[in-house]
Amino acid sequence: MSVPCIDAEYKGEERYTKISLAYSTEEQYKQINDALAKVHAEHKLDRSVYLTDAANGRKVIVIEYHDDYDREAGEILEKLMKLLDIGHCNN
């Protein structure tokens, strides 16, 4: 049985952006955290990060950016998706 890839779901409104990253393994969890550390070291936009459970034993890391007046979150998400080799987000 193969391990599901990391799935991304995006939601955005004016000055608000959220990405949810669903993962299945500790290796994927580490990969996500390493990528987040890298992109957040380059961008100081305030964010909220929390974990939640999903279906079928998967977990989700949710990252929310509020008061994004300069729309910096879009650049952050592009870099994050590239680092995680995610081709598209569901919305």
PDB file with one MODEL, atoms N, CA, C and O in Angstrom:
MODEL        1
ATOM      1  N   MET A   1       0.846  -1.180   0.000  1.00  0.00           N
ATOM      2  CA  MET A   1       0.000   0.000   0.000  1.00  0.00           C
ATOM      3  C   MET A   1       0.890   1.241   0.000  1.00  0.00           C
ATOM      4  O   MET A   1       1.792   1.351   0.830  1.00  0.00           O
ATOM      5  N   SER A   2       0.651   2.166  -0.909  1.00  0.00           N
ATOM      6  CA  SER A   2       1.484   3.359  -0.995  1.00  0.00           C
ATOM      7  C   SER A   2       0.995   4.433  -0.023  1.00  0.00           C
ATOM      8  O   SER A   2      -0.177   4.475   0.350  1.00  0.00           O
ATOM      9  N   VAL A   3       1.913   5.283   0.366  1.00  0.00           N
ATOM     10  CA  VAL A   3       1.615   6.385   1.279  1.00  0.00           C
ATOM     11  C   VAL A   3       1.047   7.546   0.460  1.00  0.00           C
ATOM     12  O   VAL A   3       1.641   7.920  -0.552  1.00  0.00           O
ATOM     13  N   PRO A   4      -0.087   8.126   0.869  1.00  0.00           N
ATOM     14  CA  PRO A   4      -0.623   9.279   0.146  1.00  0.00           C
ATOM     15  C   PRO A   4       0.370  10.448   0.181  1.00  0.00           C
ATOM     16  O   PRO A   4       1.114  10.614   1.147  1.00  0.00           O
ATOM     17  N   CYS A   5       0.369  11.237  -0.864  1.00  0.00           N
ATOM     18  CA  CYS A   5       1.245  12.403  -0.904  1.00  0.00           C
ATOM     19  C   CYS A   5       0.682  13.484   0.022  1.00  0.00           C
ATOM     20  O   CYS A   5      -0.416  13.353   0.562  1.00  0.00           O
ATOM     21  N   ILE A   6       1.455  14.540   0.186  1.00  0.00           N
ATOM     22  CA  ILE A   6       0.992  15.693   0.948  1.00  0.00           C
ATOM     23  C   ILE A   6      -0.032  16.422   0.086  1.00  0.00           C
ATOM     24  O   ILE A   6       0.253  16.775  -1.058  1.00  0.00           O
ATOM     25  N   ASP A   7      -1.219  16.648   0.631  1.00  0.00           N
ATOM     26  CA  ASP A   7      -2.281  17.364  -0.073  1.00  0.00           C
ATOM     27  C   ASP A   7      -2.376  18.779   0.473  1.00  0.00           C
ATOM     28  O   ASP A   7      -2.198  19.006   1.670  1.00  0.00           O
ATOM     29  N   ALA A   8      -2.657  19.723  -0.408  1.00  0.00           N
ATOM     30  CA  ALA A   8      -2.779  21.123  -0.011  1.00  0.00           C
ATOM     31  C   ALA A   8      -4.165  21.642  -0.371  1.00  0.00           C
ATOM     32  O   ALA A   8      -4.701  21.356  -1.442  1.00  0.00           O
ATOM     33  N   GLU A   9      -4.726  22.410   0.551  1.00  0.00           N
ATOM     34  CA  GLU A   9      -6.006  23.078   0.300  1.00  0.00           C
ATOM     35  C   GLU A   9      -5.834  24.549   0.647  1.00  0.00           C
ATOM     36  O   GLU A   9      -5.333  24.881   1.721  1.00  0.00           O
ATOM     37  N   TYR A  10      -6.244  25.424  -0.247  1.00  0.00           N
ATOM     38  CA  TYR A  10      -6.052  26.864  -0.114  1.00  0.00           C
ATOM     39  C   TYR A  10      -7.395  27.569   0.074  1.00  0.00           C
ATOM     40  O   TYR A  10      -8.412  27.172  -0.496  1.00  0.00           O
ATOM     41  N   LYS A  11      -7.370  28.622   0.888  1.00  0.00           N
ATOM     42  CA  LYS A  11      -8.523  29.501   1.012  1.00  0.00           C
ATOM     43  C   LYS A  11      -7.983  30.916   1.167  1.00  0.00           C
ATOM     44  O   LYS A  11      -7.064  31.149   1.952  1.00  0.00           O
ATOM     45  N   GLY A  12      -8.540  31.843   0.434  1.00  0.00           N
ATOM     46  CA  GLY A  12      -8.080  33.215   0.531  1.00  0.00           C
ATOM     47  C   GLY A  12      -9.205  34.202   0.378  1.00  0.00           C
ATOM     48  O   GLY A  12     -10.160  33.979  -0.365  1.00  0.00           O
ATOM     49  N   GLU A  13      -9.077  35.283   1.084  1.00  0.00           N
ATOM     50  CA  GLU A  13      -9.984  36.420   0.996  1.00  0.00           C
ATOM     51  C   GLU A  13      -9.117  37.658   1.096  1.00  0.00           C
ATOM     52  O   GLU A  13      -7.895  37.556   1.212  1.00  0.00           O
ATOM     53  N   GLU A  14      -9.725  38.805   1.054  1.00  0.00           N
ATOM     54  CA  GLU A  14      -8.946  40.034   1.155  1.00  0.00           C
ATOM     55  C   GLU A  14      -8.150  40.047   2.465  1.00  0.00           C
ATOM     56  O   GLU A  14      -8.727  39.939   3.547  1.00  0.00           O
ATOM     57  N   ARG A  15      -6.845  40.177   2.362  1.00  0.00           N
ATOM     58  CA  ARG A  15      -5.883  40.246   3.479  1.00  0.00           C
ATOM     59  C   ARG A  15      -5.860  38.982   4.340  1.00  0.00           C
ATOM     60  O   ARG A  15      -5.320  39.015   5.445  1.00  0.00           O
ATOM     61  N   TYR A  16      -6.420  37.885   3.875  1.00  0.00           N
ATOM     62  CA  TYR A  16      -6.425  36.631   4.631  1.00  0.00           C
ATOM     63  C   TYR A  16      -6.098  35.484   3.683  1.00  0.00           C
ATOM     64  O   TYR A  16      -6.671  35.372   2.599  1.00  0.00           O
ATOM     65  N   THR A  17      -5.171  34.639   4.109  1.00  0.00           N
ATOM     66  CA  THR A  17      -4.795  33.461   3.333  1.00  0.00           C
ATOM     67  C   THR A  17      -4.620  32.294   4.284  1.00  0.00           C
ATOM     68  O   THR A  17      -4.062  32.435   5.372  1.00  0.00           O
ATOM     69  N   LYS A  18      -5.110  31.131   3.853  1.00  0.00           N
ATOM     70  CA  LYS A  18      -4.948  29.921   4.662  1.00  0.00           C
ATOM     71  C   LYS A  18      -4.568  28.770   3.748  1.00  0.00           C
ATOM     72  O   LYS A  18      -5.135  28.606   2.667  1.00  0.00           O
ATOM     73  N   ILE A  19      -3.600  27.973   4.193  1.00  0.00           N
ATOM     74  CA  ILE A  19      -3.273  26.742   3.497  1.00  0.00           C
ATOM     75  C   ILE A  19      -3.305  25.613   4.523  1.00  0.00           C
ATOM     76  O   ILE A  19      -2.782  25.744   5.629  1.00  0.00           O
ATOM     77  N   SER A  20      -3.918  24.519   4.140  1.00  0.00           N
ATOM     78  CA  SER A  20      -3.983  23.319   4.973  1.00  0.00           C
ATOM     79  C   SER A  20      -3.194  22.230   4.261  1.00  0.00           C
ATOM     80  O   SER A  20      -3.433  21.948   3.087  1.00  0.00           O
ATOM     81  N   LEU A  21      -2.259  21.623   4.971  1.00  0.00           N
ATOM     82  CA  LEU A  21      -1.404  20.588   4.403  1.00  0.00           C
ATOM     83  C   LEU A  21      -1.668  19.272   5.119  1.00  0.00           C
ATOM     84  O   LEU A  21      -1.331  19.124   6.294  1.00  0.00           O
ATOM     85  N   ALA A  22      -2.269  18.321   4.420  1.00  0.00           N
ATOM     86  CA  ALA A  22      -2.593  17.009   4.995  1.00  0.00           C
ATOM     87  C   ALA A  22      -1.434  16.054   4.728  1.00  0.00           C
ATOM     88  O   ALA A  22      -0.913  15.984   3.615  1.00  0.00           O
ATOM     89  N   TYR A  23      -1.043  15.323   5.767  1.00  0.00           N
ATOM     90  CA  TYR A  23       0.086  14.398   5.651  1.00  0.00           C
ATOM     91  C   TYR A  23      -0.230  13.099   6.377  1.00  0.00           C
ATOM     92  O   TYR A  23      -1.170  13.022   7.168  1.00  0.00           O
ATOM     93  N   SER A  24       0.581  12.074   6.089  1.00  0.00           N
ATOM     94  CA  SER A  24       0.316  10.747   6.646  1.00  0.00           C
ATOM     95  C   SER A  24       1.435  10.194   7.514  1.00  0.00           C
ATOM     96  O   SER A  24       1.188   9.351   8.376  1.00  0.00           O
ATOM     97  N   THR A  25       2.660  10.654   7.299  1.00  0.00           N
ATOM     98  CA  THR A  25       3.802  10.054   7.986  1.00  0.00           C
ATOM     99  C   THR A  25       4.610  11.104   8.753  1.00  0.00           C
ATOM    100  O   THR A  25       4.496  12.305   8.506  1.00  0.00           O
ATOM    101  N   GLU A  26       5.413  10.626   9.673  1.00  0.00           N
ATOM    102  CA  GLU A  26       6.311  11.520  10.416  1.00  0.00           C
ATOM    103  C   GLU A  26       7.326  12.164   9.474  1.00  0.00           C
ATOM    104  O   GLU A  26       7.727  13.310   9.672  1.00  0.00           O
ATOM    105  N   GLU A  27       7.736  11.421   8.451  1.00  0.00           N
ATOM    106  CA  GLU A  27       8.674  11.970   7.465  1.00  0.00           C
ATOM    107  C   GLU A  27       8.046  13.163   6.736  1.00  0.00           C
ATOM    108  O   GLU A  27       8.709  14.178   6.523  1.00  0.00           O
ATOM    109  N   GLN A  28       6.775  13.043   6.355  1.00  0.00           N
ATOM    110  CA  GLN A  28       6.082  14.152   5.704  1.00  0.00           C
ATOM    111  C   GLN A  28       5.921  15.328   6.669  1.00  0.00           C
ATOM    112  O   GLN A  28       6.049  16.483   6.263  1.00  0.00           O
ATOM    113  N   TYR A  29       5.640  15.039   7.943  1.00  0.00           N
ATOM    114  CA  TYR A  29       5.513  16.089   8.963  1.00  0.00           C
ATOM    115  C   TYR A  29       6.820  16.867   9.072  1.00  0.00           C
ATOM    116  O   TYR A  29       6.809  18.096   9.132  1.00  0.00           O
ATOM    117  N   LYS A  30       7.935  16.160   9.097  1.00  0.00           N
ATOM    118  CA  LYS A  30       9.245  16.811   9.171  1.00  0.00           C
ATOM    119  C   LYS A  30       9.515  17.612   7.910  1.00  0.00           C
ATOM    120  O   LYS A  30      10.033  18.726   7.983  1.00  0.00           O
ATOM    121  N   GLN A  31       9.170  17.058   6.758  1.00  0.00           N
ATOM    122  CA  GLN A  31       9.366  17.752   5.487  1.00  0.00           C
ATOM    123  C   GLN A  31       8.580  19.071   5.475  1.00  0.00           C
ATOM    124  O   GLN A  31       9.105  20.099   5.046  1.00  0.00           O
ATOM    125  N   ILE A  32       7.353  19.045   5.933  1.00  0.00           N
ATOM    126  CA  ILE A  32       6.530  20.260   5.985  1.00  0.00           C
ATOM    127  C   ILE A  32       7.145  21.275   6.942  1.00  0.00           C
ATOM    128  O   ILE A  32       7.276  22.449   6.596  1.00  0.00           O
ATOM    129  N   ASN A  33       7.521  20.839   8.136  1.00  0.00           N
ATOM    130  CA  ASN A  33       8.100  21.766   9.112  1.00  0.00           C
ATOM    131  C   ASN A  33       9.413  22.362   8.640  1.00  0.00           C
ATOM    132  O   ASN A  33       9.677  23.541   8.878  1.00  0.00           O
ATOM    133  N   ASP A  34      10.241  21.566   7.973  1.00  0.00           N
ATOM    134  CA  ASP A  34      11.499  22.091   7.428  1.00  0.00           C
ATOM    135  C   ASP A  34      11.226  23.157   6.365  1.00  0.00           C
ATOM    136  O   ASP A  34      11.888  24.194   6.335  1.00  0.00           O
ATOM    137  N   ALA A  35      10.249  22.895   5.497  1.00  0.00           N
ATOM    138  CA  ALA A  35       9.893  23.862   4.452  1.00  0.00           C
ATOM    139  C   ALA A  35       9.314  25.140   5.069  1.00  0.00           C
ATOM    140  O   ALA A  35       9.642  26.245   4.635  1.00  0.00           O
ATOM    141  N   LEU A  36       8.457  24.989   6.077  1.00  0.00           N
ATOM    142  CA  LEU A  36       7.899  26.168   6.753  1.00  0.00           C
ATOM    143  C   LEU A  36       8.987  27.003   7.404  1.00  0.00           C
ATOM    144  O   LEU A  36       8.971  28.231   7.313  1.00  0.00           O
ATOM    145  N   ALA A  37       9.929  26.345   8.060  1.00  0.00           N
ATOM    146  CA  ALA A  37      11.030  27.068   8.711  1.00  0.00           C
ATOM    147  C   ALA A  37      11.827  27.861   7.680  1.00  0.00           C
ATOM    148  O   ALA A  37      12.214  29.002   7.932  1.00  0.00           O
ATOM    149  N   LYS A  38      12.067  27.261   6.531  1.00  0.00           N
ATOM    150  CA  LYS A  38      12.842  27.935   5.489  1.00  0.00           C
ATOM    151  C   LYS A  38      12.109  29.159   4.943  1.00  0.00           C
ATOM    152  O   LYS A  38      12.698  30.237   4.858  1.00  0.00           O
ATOM    153  N   VAL A  39      10.845  29.013   4.573  1.00  0.00           N
ATOM    154  CA  VAL A  39      10.133  30.153   3.983  1.00  0.00           C
ATOM    155  C   VAL A  39       9.813  31.223   5.024  1.00  0.00           C
ATOM    156  O   VAL A  39       9.795  32.411   4.702  1.00  0.00           O
ATOM    157  N   HIS A  40       9.564  30.820   6.251  1.00  0.00           N
ATOM    158  CA  HIS A  40       9.259  31.824   7.270  1.00  0.00           C
ATOM    159  C   HIS A  40      10.506  32.562   7.733  1.00  0.00           C
ATOM    160  O   HIS A  40      10.396  33.665   8.268  1.00  0.00           O
ATOM    161  N   ALA A  41      11.684  31.988   7.543  1.00  0.00           N
ATOM    162  CA  ALA A  41      12.930  32.705   7.849  1.00  0.00           C
ATOM    163  C   ALA A  41      13.134  33.851   6.855  1.00  0.00           C
ATOM    164  O   ALA A  41      13.758  34.861   7.181  1.00  0.00           O
ATOM    165  N   GLU A  42      12.607  33.686   5.645  1.00  0.00           N
ATOM    166  CA  GLU A  42      12.740  34.710   4.603  1.00  0.00           C
ATOM    167  C   GLU A  42      11.636  35.754   4.654  1.00  0.00           C
ATOM    168  O   GLU A  42      11.807  36.851   4.122  1.00  0.00           O
ATOM    169  N   HIS A  43      10.512  35.440   5.278  1.00  0.00           N
ATOM    170  CA  HIS A  43       9.341  36.321   5.317  1.00  0.00           C
ATOM    171  C   HIS A  43       8.850  36.425   6.756  1.00  0.00           C
ATOM    172  O   HIS A  43       8.648  35.412   7.425  1.00  0.00           O
ATOM    173  N   LYS A  44       8.663  37.617   7.214  1.00  0.00           N
ATOM    174  CA  LYS A  44       8.280  37.845   8.607  1.00  0.00           C
ATOM    175  C   LYS A  44       6.796  38.124   8.794  1.00  0.00           C
ATOM    176  O   LYS A  44       6.402  38.686   9.816  1.00  0.00           O
ATOM    177  N   LEU A  45       5.977  37.747   7.843  1.00  0.00           N
ATOM    178  CA  LEU A  45       4.538  37.954   7.942  1.00  0.00           C
ATOM    179  C   LEU A  45       3.975  37.163   9.127  1.00  0.00           C
ATOM    180  O   LEU A  45       4.271  35.979   9.285  1.00  0.00           O
ATOM    181  N   ASP A  46       3.163  37.825   9.958  1.00  0.00           N
ATOM    182  CA  ASP A  46       2.551  37.142  11.094  1.00  0.00           C
ATOM    183  C   ASP A  46       1.666  36.006  10.616  1.00  0.00           C
ATOM    184  O   ASP A  46       1.008  36.099   9.580  1.00  0.00           O
ATOM    185  N   ARG A  47       1.663  34.935  11.390  1.00  0.00           N
ATOM    186  CA  ARG A  47       0.895  33.756  11.001  1.00  0.00           C
ATOM    187  C   ARG A  47       0.435  33.012  12.240  1.00  0.00           C
ATOM    188  O   ARG A  47       0.975  33.187  13.333  1.00  0.00           O
ATOM    189  N   SER A  48      -0.561  32.189  12.045  1.00  0.00           N
ATOM    190  CA  SER A  48      -1.019  31.247  13.063  1.00  0.00           C
ATOM    191  C   SER A  48      -0.841  29.862  12.471  1.00  0.00           C
ATOM    192  O   SER A  48      -1.185  29.629  11.312  1.00  0.00           O
ATOM    193  N   VAL A  49      -0.306  28.943  13.260  1.00  0.00           N
ATOM    194  CA  VAL A  49      -0.094  27.572  12.801  1.00  0.00           C
ATOM    195  C   VAL A  49      -0.718  26.644  13.834  1.00  0.00           C
ATOM    196  O   VAL A  49      -0.474  26.779  15.033  1.00  0.00           O
ATOM    197  N   TYR A  50      -1.521  25.704  13.361  1.00  0.00           N
ATOM    198  CA  TYR A  50      -2.077  24.721  14.281  1.00  0.00           C
ATOM    199  C   TYR A  50      -2.229  23.377  13.589  1.00  0.00           C
ATOM    200  O   TYR A  50      -2.220  23.284  12.362  1.00  0.00           O
ATOM    201  N   LEU A  51      -2.366  22.353  14.393  1.00  0.00           N
ATOM    202  CA  LEU A  51      -2.502  20.973  13.916  1.00  0.00           C
ATOM    203  C   LEU A  51      -3.905  20.472  14.205  1.00  0.00           C
ATOM    204  O   LEU A  51      -4.531  20.871  15.187  1.00  0.00           O
ATOM    205  N   THR A  52      -4.390  19.595  13.340  1.00  0.00           N
ATOM    206  CA  THR A  52      -5.684  18.973  13.544  1.00  0.00           C
ATOM    207  C   THR A  52      -5.665  17.582  12.908  1.00  0.00           C
ATOM    208  O   THR A  52      -4.785  17.262  12.109  1.00  0.00           O
ATOM    209  N   ASP A  53      -6.625  16.786  13.268  1.00  0.00           N
ATOM    210  CA  ASP A  53      -6.737  15.447  12.684  1.00  0.00           C
ATOM    211  C   ASP A  53      -7.658  15.495  11.471  1.00  0.00           C
ATOM    212  O   ASP A  53      -8.574  16.313  11.394  1.00  0.00           O
ATOM    213  N   ALA A  54      -7.391  14.603  10.533  1.00  0.00           N
ATOM    214  CA  ALA A  54      -8.237  14.461   9.344  1.00  0.00           C
ATOM    215  C   ALA A  54      -8.716  13.017   9.274  1.00  0.00           C
ATOM    216  O   ALA A  54      -8.452  12.231  10.184  1.00  0.00           O
ATOM    217  N   ALA A  55      -9.399  12.673   8.230  1.00  0.00           N
ATOM    218  CA  ALA A  55      -9.907  11.312   8.052  1.00  0.00           C
ATOM    219  C   ALA A  55      -8.792  10.326   7.745  1.00  0.00           C
ATOM    220  O   ALA A  55      -7.714  10.709   7.290  1.00  0.00           O
ATOM    221  N   ASN A  56      -9.060   9.068   7.997  1.00  0.00           N
ATOM    222  CA  ASN A  56      -8.163   7.960   7.654  1.00  0.00           C
ATOM    223  C   ASN A  56      -6.778   8.060   8.300  1.00  0.00           C
ATOM    224  O   ASN A  56      -5.782   7.646   7.706  1.00  0.00           O
ATOM    225  N   GLY A  57      -6.719   8.604   9.506  1.00  0.00           N
ATOM    226  CA  GLY A  57      -5.464   8.668  10.245  1.00  0.00           C
ATOM    227  C   GLY A  57      -4.518   9.770   9.802  1.00  0.00           C
ATOM    228  O   GLY A  57      -3.411   9.880  10.328  1.00  0.00           O
ATOM    229  N   ARG A  58      -4.929  10.580   8.852  1.00  0.00           N
ATOM    230  CA  ARG A  58      -4.069  11.683   8.399  1.00  0.00           C
ATOM    231  C   ARG A  58      -4.173  12.846   9.372  1.00  0.00           C
ATOM    232  O   ARG A  58      -5.147  12.963  10.115  1.00  0.00           O
ATOM    233  N   LYS A  59      -3.173  13.693   9.360  1.00  0.00           N
ATOM    234  CA  LYS A  59      -3.156  14.904  10.166  1.00  0.00           C
ATOM    235  C   LYS A  59      -2.995  16.092   9.231  1.00  0.00           C
ATOM    236  O   LYS A  59      -2.600  15.938   8.075  1.00  0.00           O
ATOM    237  N   VAL A  60      -3.306  17.284   9.744  1.00  0.00           N
ATOM    238  CA  VAL A  60      -3.263  18.487   8.928  1.00  0.00           C
ATOM    239  C   VAL A  60      -2.552  19.595   9.699  1.00  0.00           C
ATOM    240  O   VAL A  60      -2.829  19.835  10.874  1.00  0.00           O
ATOM    241  N   ILE A  61      -1.636  20.260   9.012  1.00  0.00           N
ATOM    242  CA  ILE A  61      -1.033  21.492   9.517  1.00  0.00           C
ATOM    243  C   ILE A  61      -1.730  22.630   8.788  1.00  0.00           C
ATOM    244  O   ILE A  61      -1.775  22.654   7.558  1.00  0.00           O
ATOM    245  N   VAL A  62      -2.271  23.574   9.551  1.00  0.00           N
ATOM    246  CA  VAL A  62      -2.978  24.717   8.985  1.00  0.00           C
ATOM    247  C   VAL A  62      -2.167  25.970   9.281  1.00  0.00           C
ATOM    248  O   VAL A  62      -1.789  26.220  10.426  1.00  0.00           O
ATOM    249  N   ILE A  63      -1.900  26.758   8.236  1.00  0.00           N
ATOM    250  CA  ILE A  63      -1.168  28.006   8.389  1.00  0.00           C
ATOM    251  C   ILE A  63      -2.070  29.123   7.890  1.00  0.00           C
ATOM    252  O   ILE A  63      -2.531  29.099   6.749  1.00  0.00           O
ATOM    253  N   GLU A  64      -2.321  30.108   8.756  1.00  0.00           N
ATOM    254  CA  GLU A  64      -3.179  31.241   8.415  1.00  0.00           C
ATOM    255  C   GLU A  64      -2.373  32.527   8.495  1.00  0.00           C
ATOM    256  O   GLU A  64      -1.612  32.745   9.438  1.00  0.00           O
ATOM    257  N   TYR A  65      -2.553  33.372   7.492  1.00  0.00           N
ATOM    258  CA  TYR A  65      -1.922  34.689   7.455  1.00  0.00           C
ATOM    259  C   TYR A  65      -3.038  35.727   7.481  1.00  0.00           C
ATOM    260  O   TYR A  65      -3.914  35.727   6.616  1.00  0.00           O
ATOM    261  N   HIS A  66      -3.001  36.611   8.477  1.00  0.00           N
ATOM    262  CA  HIS A  66      -4.011  37.656   8.633  1.00  0.00           C
ATOM    263  C   HIS A  66      -3.374  39.013   8.352  1.00  0.00           C
ATOM    264  O   HIS A  66      -2.154  39.154   8.447  1.00  0.00           O
ATOM    265  N   ASP A  67      -4.163  39.989   8.015  1.00  0.00           N
ATOM    266  CA  ASP A  67      -3.703  41.360   7.788  1.00  0.00           C
ATOM    267  C   ASP A  67      -2.543  41.412   6.801  1.00  0.00           C
ATOM    268  O   ASP A  67      -1.548  42.099   7.033  1.00  0.00           O
ATOM    269  N   ASP A  68      -2.679  40.684   5.705  1.00  0.00           N
ATOM    270  CA  ASP A  68      -1.651  40.617   4.666  1.00  0.00           C
ATOM    271  C   ASP A  68      -1.877  41.749   3.665  1.00  0.00           C
ATOM    272  O   ASP A  68      -2.321  41.516   2.541  1.00  0.00           O
ATOM    273  N   TYR A  69      -1.571  42.963   4.081  1.00  0.00           N
ATOM    274  CA  TYR A  69      -1.817  44.142   3.259  1.00  0.00           C
ATOM    275  C   TYR A  69      -1.010  44.133   1.961  1.00  0.00           C
ATOM    276  O   TYR A  69      -1.483  44.614   0.932  1.00  0.00           O
ATOM    277  N   ASP A  70       0.200  43.589   2.007  1.00  0.00           N
ATOM    278  CA  ASP A  70       1.076  43.575   0.833  1.00  0.00           C
ATOM    279  C   ASP A  70       0.982  42.283   0.032  1.00  0.00           C
ATOM    280  O   ASP A  70       1.747  42.082  -0.912  1.00  0.00           O
ATOM    281  N   ARG A  71       0.060  41.415   0.396  1.00  0.00           N
ATOM    282  CA  ARG A  71      -0.158  40.131  -0.289  1.00  0.00           C
ATOM    283  C   ARG A  71       1.118  39.297  -0.385  1.00  0.00           C
ATOM    284  O   ARG A  71       1.398  38.661  -1.401  1.00  0.00           O
ATOM    285  N   GLU A  72       1.870  39.321   0.695  1.00  0.00           N
ATOM    286  CA  GLU A  72       3.118  38.563   0.777  1.00  0.00           C
ATOM    287  C   GLU A  72       2.868  37.059   0.891  1.00  0.00           C
ATOM    288  O   GLU A  72       3.721  36.256   0.513  1.00  0.00           O
ATOM    289  N   ALA A  73       1.713  36.681   1.406  1.00  0.00           N
ATOM    290  CA  ALA A  73       1.417  35.258   1.623  1.00  0.00           C
ATOM    291  C   ALA A  73       1.446  34.467   0.319  1.00  0.00           C
ATOM    292  O   ALA A  73       1.836  33.300   0.321  1.00  0.00           O
ATOM    293  N   GLY A  74       1.043  35.075  -0.789  1.00  0.00           N
ATOM    294  CA  GLY A  74       1.065  34.371  -2.068  1.00  0.00           C
ATOM    295  C   GLY A  74       2.464  33.902  -2.435  1.00  0.00           C
ATOM    296  O   GLY A  74       2.645  32.774  -2.892  1.00  0.00           O
ATOM    297  N   GLU A  75       3.441  34.755  -2.238  1.00  0.00           N
ATOM    298  CA  GLU A  75       4.833  34.394  -2.510  1.00  0.00           C
ATOM    299  C   GLU A  75       5.304  33.300  -1.555  1.00  0.00           C
ATOM    300  O   GLU A  75       6.025  32.385  -1.954  1.00  0.00           O
ATOM    301  N   ILE A  76       4.897  33.399  -0.308  1.00  0.00           N
ATOM    302  CA  ILE A  76       5.254  32.378   0.683  1.00  0.00           C
ATOM    303  C   ILE A  76       4.688  31.027   0.266  1.00  0.00           C
ATOM    304  O   ILE A  76       5.394  30.019   0.303  1.00  0.00           O
ATOM    305  N   LEU A  77       3.418  31.000  -0.131  1.00  0.00           N
ATOM    306  CA  LEU A  77       2.781  29.740  -0.517  1.00  0.00           C
ATOM    307  C   LEU A  77       3.409  29.141  -1.769  1.00  0.00           C
ATOM    308  O   LEU A  77       3.560  27.923  -1.865  1.00  0.00           O
ATOM    309  N   GLU A  78       3.776  29.983  -2.726  1.00  0.00           N
ATOM    310  CA  GLU A  78       4.445  29.479  -3.929  1.00  0.00           C
ATOM    311  C   GLU A  78       5.765  28.791  -3.570  1.00  0.00           C
ATOM    312  O   GLU A  78       6.060  27.704  -4.067  1.00  0.00           O
ATOM    313  N   LYS A  79       6.553  29.428  -2.709  1.00  0.00           N
ATOM    314  CA  LYS A  79       7.831  28.837  -2.294  1.00  0.00           C
ATOM    315  C   LYS A  79       7.598  27.543  -1.518  1.00  0.00           C
ATOM    316  O   LYS A  79       8.304  26.555  -1.721  1.00  0.00           O
ATOM    317  N   LEU A  80       6.616  27.554  -0.641  1.00  0.00           N
ATOM    318  CA  LEU A  80       6.302  26.382   0.161  1.00  0.00           C
ATOM    319  C   LEU A  80       5.896  25.205  -0.734  1.00  0.00           C
ATOM    320  O   LEU A  80       6.380  24.088  -0.554  1.00  0.00           O
ATOM    321  N   MET A  81       5.024  25.457  -1.677  1.00  0.00           N
ATOM    322  CA  MET A  81       4.573  24.392  -2.566  1.00  0.00           C
ATOM    323  C   MET A  81       5.723  23.848  -3.417  1.00  0.00           C
ATOM    324  O   MET A  81       5.792  22.647  -3.682  1.00  0.00           O
ATOM    325  N   LYS A  82       6.608  24.719  -3.835  1.00  0.00           N
ATOM    326  CA  LYS A  82       7.761  24.273  -4.615  1.00  0.00           C
ATOM    327  C   LYS A  82       8.667  23.384  -3.762  1.00  0.00           C
ATOM    328  O   LYS A  82       9.114  22.332  -4.218  1.00  0.00           O
ATOM    329  N   LEU A  83       8.936  23.803  -2.536  1.00  0.00           N
ATOM    330  CA  LEU A  83       9.777  23.003  -1.636  1.00  0.00           C
ATOM    331  C   LEU A  83       9.160  21.636  -1.350  1.00  0.00           C
ATOM    332  O   LEU A  83       9.880  20.649  -1.202  1.00  0.00           O
ATOM    333  N   LEU A  84       7.841  21.578  -1.274  1.00  0.00           N
ATOM    334  CA  LEU A  84       7.141  20.324  -0.962  1.00  0.00           C
ATOM    335  C   LEU A  84       6.751  19.541  -2.210  1.00  0.00           C
ATOM    336  O   LEU A  84       6.147  18.474  -2.110  1.00  0.00           O
ATOM    337  N   ASP A  85       7.089  20.061  -3.374  1.00  0.00           N
ATOM    338  CA  ASP A  85       6.784  19.410  -4.653  1.00  0.00           C
ATOM    339  C   ASP A  85       5.283  19.142  -4.793  1.00  0.00           C
ATOM    340  O   ASP A  85       4.863  18.051  -5.179  1.00  0.00           O
ATOM    341  N   ILE A  86       4.485  20.171  -4.468  1.00  0.00           N
ATOM    342  CA  ILE A  86       3.027  20.095  -4.608  1.00  0.00           C
ATOM    343  C   ILE A  86       2.663  20.868  -5.875  1.00  0.00           C
ATOM    344  O   ILE A  86       2.964  22.055  -6.000  1.00  0.00           O
ATOM    345  N   GLY A  87       2.021  20.187  -6.796  1.00  0.00           N
ATOM    346  CA  GLY A  87       1.710  20.792  -8.092  1.00  0.00           C
ATOM    347  C   GLY A  87       0.489  21.691  -8.097  1.00  0.00           C
ATOM    348  O   GLY A  87       0.415  22.620  -8.901  1.00  0.00           O
ATOM    349  N   HIS A  88      -0.479  21.434  -7.211  1.00  0.00           N
ATOM    350  CA  HIS A  88      -1.688  22.253  -7.181  1.00  0.00           C
ATOM    351  C   HIS A  88      -2.352  22.166  -5.809  1.00  0.00           C
ATOM    352  O   HIS A  88      -2.112  21.237  -5.038  1.00  0.00           O
ATOM    353  N   CYS A  89      -3.188  23.157  -5.530  1.00  0.00           N
ATOM    354  CA  CYS A  89      -3.978  23.181  -4.300  1.00  0.00           C
ATOM    355  C   CYS A  89      -5.440  22.978  -4.649  1.00  0.00           C
ATOM    356  O   CYS A  89      -5.902  23.409  -5.706  1.00  0.00           O
ATOM    357  N   ASN A  90      -6.151  22.331  -3.771  1.00  0.00           N
ATOM    358  CA  ASN A  90      -7.609  22.273  -3.881  1.00  0.00           C
ATOM    359  C   ASN A  90      -8.165  23.504  -3.184  1.00  0.00           C
ATOM    360  O   ASN A  90      -7.555  24.011  -2.243  1.00  0.00           O
ATOM    361  N   ASN A  91      -9.301  23.984  -3.628  1.00  0.00           N
ATOM    362  CA  ASN A  91      -9.964  25.092  -2.915  1.00  0.00           C
ATOM    363  C   ASN A  91     -11.449  24.910  -2.952  1.00  0.00           C
ATOM    364  O   ASN A  91     -12.186  25.734  -2.410  1.00  0.00           O
TER     365      ASN A  91
ENDMDL
END
